[in-house]
Amino acid sequence: MPYNIWRDEFLNDQPEIAYAAYRPQSGSNSFLDYWRKAYGDVRNQYEQQLGGMALAGQPPALNWTDMLAGYPFMQRYAGLSPQERGGQRESDFAPGLRWRL
């Protein structure tokens, strides 16, 4: 991939801006809300990958933007429970029980 000063320097120096650019921009409200709030979790996963590389004796050479470009947003969200996704309750899936006397 050719060198791009904006991607390779600006976005790597401004991780919040890079995350906002790469995170999903369309989908359900709960999907978008989840990813708006998940920056810290995604950043921690990135830092864990860098630490793992260093512990294995490899140079920590993964760029933040490269990690975001290949991040499996849909798969991660699909693997969450309804409670973890937020905005969804069990009552959303089944009607309440009514007693007739």
Phi, psi and omega in degrees: 000130181294154180295133179228109185303324182289317179284313189283336180244301184302307183291328177287333177277343181238075188299327180293322179291319178298316180298316179298326180285326185268335183293156182303143181249355179219155181140189180292161180300319181293324177297311181293319178298319180301312184286335174296325184267354189265011182306312182300319179294316180293318179297320178297321177298320178298313181294326175295321178296318178297315179297320178298320177298315181297318179296330179278001179083013179260152175290134178287088190251019180271121176282148178301316181291326177294320178295316180294324181298329180254011184289132183275072183304311183296316182295319179297316181293320181295333180279356181275152173285161178304325179292322179291329180290330181078152178077359179234134178238160178302326181294343176290338186260339182222139179290156178290159180272133178241135178261134177250125180255000000 
